[in-house]
Amino acid sequence: MKATTIKKAGIISLAVLSLILLWQNSGMRDELRQYRAAEIYLAAEERTAEDCLAYARTLGRADDTLSDVLWLVAAQKGDADAQSYLGRVLDTYPPYRANRYSSIKDRGPKSEKWLLAAARQGNPEHMETLARFYDYSRPDDRTARRQMQLNAFHWYREAALRGHAYCMYQVASMYRLGEGEEKDLAQAEQWYEKAEAAGDQSAPGGLWLVYMETGRHDIADAMLKKGLEEGLPWAVHIKKAQEFEEERQRRLQERENRE
């Protein structure tokens, strides 16, 4: 009886293994087929980067190998949108989907180089993407982390100089916090004002912080009051933070009194 059970288990395991191998081989054949389709498409005539992107965007599956190859070719031909796209997906594709972007992840530059190539073409949106890449990189090494902050500040500022409102806000915040550059509240105030004028809705909250930090509490209070009357998100957020801190302090005081 025991031998029969072991034999059945062995047969089931062999069947499962065969199915896995069949599925993998099928995927490999599908990938080879799509590579071949890409080769045929690209060999038909000299395709421009715009041709490749137009074709890639018509494909149904987001992770289609042919689509990936076409994005790659467009990036290699110098298209900034394709370069920025590759930089983003190669930086963020999840490890639990190891086959995602397998057709491009080991071919050519990695995330930073693609993002740099796109940003250097002058589009502030691509500059912002590169700045975020540096800003969200948090290496353990202090020197490396500082370099990432410097890089982030540089590209936020380049985009801000080209009128990007969110990047103006980021430049102001980095001046206020002393990230990327030495702390400079005068510069922070100027950039928050520029960001507000450009339409960034978080900039007034940054200005309020500068006013508080520089002792101009009367201006800050009037600004917050007006913001609350108008129901502005930045003002509501600050008011809730104040209430939370007041409640925390009250509970701490009660605990000290009991002790």
Phi and psi in degrees as a GROMACS rama.xvg file:
@    title "Ramachandran Plot"
@    xaxis  label "Phi"
@    yaxis  label "Psi"
@TYPE xy
-63.1549  -42.9635  LYS-2
-63.6368  -38.0295  ALA-3
-64.5399  -41.9475  THR-4
-62.2937  -44.8401  THR-5
-61.8423  -41.2381  ILE-6
-63.4397  -43.5789  LYS-7
-62.4203  -41.6525  LYS-8
-62.5435  -39.574  ALA-9
-64.3766  -40.6164  GLY-10
-64.5397  -42.0319  ILE-11
-64.366  -43.5903  ILE-12
-62.0578  -41.7601  SER-13
-64.2254  -38.806  LEU-14
-65.8197  -42.4669  ALA-15
-62.8925  -44.4327  VAL-16
-60.9875  -41.0865  LEU-17
-63.006  -40.1921  SER-18
-64.9243  -40.7121  LEU-19
-62.63  -46.5373  ILE-20
-63.3967  -39.0096  LEU-21
-63.5306  -42.639  LEU-22
-64.0423  -42.5174  TRP-23
-64.209  -44.3123  GLN-24
-63.8052  -37.6348  ASN-25
-62.859  -41.5273  SER-26
-64.4659  -39.6209  GLY-27
-64.9376  -42.0101  MET-28
-63.0954  -39.7287  ARG-29
-64.7704  -40.7785  ASP-30
-66.1853  -42.3006  GLU-31
-63.0965  -38.6277  LEU-32
-62.5692  -41.0033  ARG-33
-72.4527  -36.3655  GLN-34
-59.0446  -42.2229  TYR-35
-64.3248  -40.0582  ARG-36
-62.0521  -40.604  ALA-37
-64.6567  -41.8301  ALA-38
-61.9982  -42.3774  GLU-39
-63.9038  -44.9639  ILE-40
-61.6667  -46.3126  TYR-41
-72.9173  -26.3301  LEU-42
-84.6242  -15.668  ALA-43
-59.4185  -39.6504  ALA-44
-164.698  175.599  GLU-45
-72.5555  106.606  GLU-46
-87.928  137.988  ARG-47
-84.9867  168.804  THR-48
-60.4961  -37.7746  ALA-49
-64.1023  -38.0645  GLU-50
-59.7492  -48.003  ASP-51
-61.8498  -44.0361  CYS-52
-66.6912  -41.4149  LEU-53
-59.9609  -42.5566  ALA-54
-68.8768  -43.8378  TYR-55
-59.0589  -38.5262  ALA-56
-74.399  -15.462  ARG-57
-85.1609  -12.5771  THR-58
-74.9474  143.787  LEU-59
-73.6998  -46.9124  GLY-60
-86.9136  131.386  ARG-61
-66.3823  -29.5205  ALA-62
-103.981  24.3286  ASP-63
-65.8931  131.29  ASP-64
-58.573  -41.0447  THR-65
-61.0341  -42.7748  LEU-66
-59.6578  -45.8267  SER-67
-59.8761  -43.5696  ASP-68
-62.9743  -40.5208  VAL-69
-67.4657  -39.125  LEU-70
-61.6873  -41.1659  TRP-71
-62.4831  -46.6566  LEU-72
-62.7416  -42.303  VAL-73
-61.3195  -39.5913  ALA-74
-65.641  -42.2647  ALA-75
-64.3806  -27.8341  GLN-76
-82.6573  0.407253  LYS-77
99.1512  9.49984  GLY-78
-74.1096  122.501  ASP-79
-66.2215  -39.3059  ALA-80
-61.154  -43.0245  ASP-81
-67.1713  -39.6432  ALA-82
-63.1532  -43.6324  GLN-83
-65.6405  -40.1978  SER-84
-59.2409  -48.9817  TYR-85
-62.2217  -41.6505  LEU-86
-59.0256  -39.657  GLY-87
-69.6121  -49.2726  ARG-88
-71.2588  -33.3237  VAL-89
-71.6824  -22.5849  LEU-90
-83.5637  -26.709  ASP-91
-117.352  -2.98023  THR-92
-63.366  134.174  TYR-93
-73.7951  141.102  PRO-94
-63.8502  -24.2331  PRO-95
-77.3168  -4.66576  TYR-96
-123.617  69.5878  ARG-97
-61.1196  -26.0807  ALA-98
-81.7222  -11.1107  ASN-99
-64.2587  127.546  ARG-100
63.6421  21.4151  TYR-101
-62.4558  -25.2288  SER-102
-77.3484  -13.4666  SER-103
-128.024  -15.3429  ILE-104
-66.873  -23.7922  LYS-105
-108.453  17.9546  ASP-106
-119.366  105.478  ARG-107
87.8109  -162.145  GLY-108
-61.9147  158.079  PRO-109
-92.1334  -172.227  LYS-110
-51.7566  -54.858  SER-111
-58.8669  -42.6477  GLU-112
-67.0409  -38.6936  LYS-113
-66.1423  -44.136  TRP-114
-64.4953  -38.2095  LEU-115
-63.6828  -43.9398  LEU-116
-58.9403  -40.02  ALA-117
-70.6029  -45.9956  ALA-118
-63.2504  -35.7311  ALA-119
-69.6175  -7.923  ARG-120
-85.9462  -2.61661  GLN-121
98.939  -1.77435  GLY-122
-80.7943  121.406  ASN-123
-61.9422  -27.3838  PRO-124
-64.8786  -41.4902  GLU-125
-70.5683  -32.4157  HIS-126
-63.9497  -41.5509  MET-127
-62.1181  -42.1087  GLU-128
-60.2491  -43.3564  THR-129
-65.8823  -42.0415  LEU-130
-60.5689  -42.2763  ALA-131
-63.3143  -38.7378  ARG-132
-56.2408  -46.9588  PHE-133
-70.1159  -40.9061  TYR-134
-63.3086  -37.6372  ASP-135
-88.626  -3.36226  TYR-136
-81.378  122.583  SER-137
-125.068  69.9017  ARG-138
-64.6414  153.101  PRO-139
-68.7663  -34.4261  ASP-140
-67.9645  128.725  ASP-141
-63.8  -40.8862  ARG-142
-64.5443  -43.5483  THR-143
-64.8917  -39.1813  ALA-144
-64.8324  -39.7813  ARG-145
-64.1573  -39.1281  ARG-146
-64.9091  -37.363  GLN-147
-63.1692  -39.8356  MET-148
-63.7941  -42.1263  GLN-149
-61.9442  -43.4406  LEU-150
-63.2807  -43.8893  ASN-151
-61.2055  -46.1777  ALA-152
-59.9254  -44.0919  PHE-153
-56.9605  -47.022  HIS-154
-80.2067  -30.0357  TRP-155
-61.3869  -42.72  TYR-156
-67.4929  -39.8601  ARG-157
-61.024  -42.0564  GLU-158
-69.4916  -38.7391  ALA-159
-62.5931  -39.8163  ALA-160
-64.5833  -19.3251  LEU-161
-99.0851  13.7846  ARG-162
93.3511  12.5713  GLY-163
-80.5386  111.544  HIS-164
-61.7968  -47.509  ALA-165
-60.1622  -39.5198  TYR-166
-69.5031  -30.7474  CYS-167
-60.7794  -43.5656  MET-168
-61.8351  -42.1674  TYR-169
-65.7765  -40.4597  GLN-170
-60.3816  -45.7862  VAL-171
-59.1413  -45.2279  ALA-172
-65.5548  -37.1387  SER-173
-70.4275  -33.53  MET-174
-66.3444  -40.3543  TYR-175
-66.0122  -37.0017  ARG-176
-93.2007  -10.0918  LEU-177
75.5397  33.6617  GLY-178
-105.785  124.805  GLU-179
89.1223  -41.0481  GLY-180
-133.694  166.623  GLU-181
-62.9212  149.373  GLU-182
-58.6567  128.651  LYS-183
-148.239  97.0594  ASP-184
-70.2548  -28.4097  LEU-185
-65.9914  -44.3442  ALA-186
-65.3776  -40.0094  GLN-187
-59.3951  -45.4848  ALA-188
-61.0662  -44.6703  GLU-189
-60.9542  -43.0711  GLN-190
-73.1613  -33.6159  TRP-191
-63.4259  -39.9023  TYR-192
-63.5593  -41.3258  GLU-193
-64.4679  -41.4933  LYS-194
-64.4126  -41.493  ALA-195
-63.24  -43.5661  GLU-196
-63.8318  -29.8005  ALA-197
-83.9736  -5.31464  ALA-198
106.779  7.32529  GLY-199
-75.0618  123.532  ASP-200
-79.0877  -14.4143  GLN-201
-89.5902  -14.7084  SER-202
-59.2212  -40.5122  ALA-203
-58.985  -35.5981  PRO-204
-64.215  -37.3001  GLY-205
-65.2676  -40.6702  GLY-206
-61.8239  -41.3064  LEU-207
-58.2785  -42.1326  TRP-208
-63.923  -39.7949  LEU-209
-63.7108  -44.0114  VAL-210
-60.4898  -41.5983  TYR-211
-65.6201  -41.4878  MET-212
-71.6689  -25.4217  GLU-213
-99.0066  10.5839  THR-214
81.4535  10.8759  GLY-215
-93.8735  62.5463  ARG-216
-66.4774  -31.7686  HIS-217
-65.0705  -41.398  ASP-218
-66.4899  -42.1318  ILE-219
-63.3626  -43.1376  ALA-220
-64.3871  -42.9421  ASP-221
-64.9541  -38.4785  ALA-222
-65.9909  -43.5221  MET-223
-66.351  -40.793  LEU-224
-59.8779  -45.8231  LYS-225
-64.3262  -40.9716  LYS-226
-62.5682  -39.187  GLY-227
-68.836  -38.6867  LEU-228
-62.0053  -34.0307  GLU-229
-89.94  -3.33187  GLU-230
68.2123  30.9552  GLY-231
-73.6668  136.038  LEU-232
-55.4928  -41.5475  PRO-233
-62.5839  -38.405  TRP-234
-70.3841  -42.5282  ALA-235
-61.0485  -41.9136  VAL-236
-61.9233  -44.5136  HIS-237
-64.6538  -42.7077  ILE-238
-61.4127  -42.5671  LYS-239
-64.7887  -38.2561  LYS-240
-64.9248  -39.6259  ALA-241
-63.5029  -44.9679  GLN-242
-63.8694  -39.4201  GLU-243
-62.8468  -43.1555  PHE-244
-67.0063  -39.2385  GLU-245
-62.5136  -41.9989  GLU-246
-65.9039  -39.3351  GLU-247
-62.9463  -43.9201  ARG-248
-65.0853  -38.0551  GLN-249
-62.5242  -43.9627  ARG-250
-67.103  -37.5888  ARG-251
-62.9894  -41.4531  LEU-252
-64.8175  -41.5593  GLN-253
-62.0489  -40.1416  GLU-254
-65.1466  -41.2341  ARG-255
-64.8374  -37.4079  GLU-256
-66.3413  -38.1632  ASN-257
-68.8679  -34.1693  ARG-258
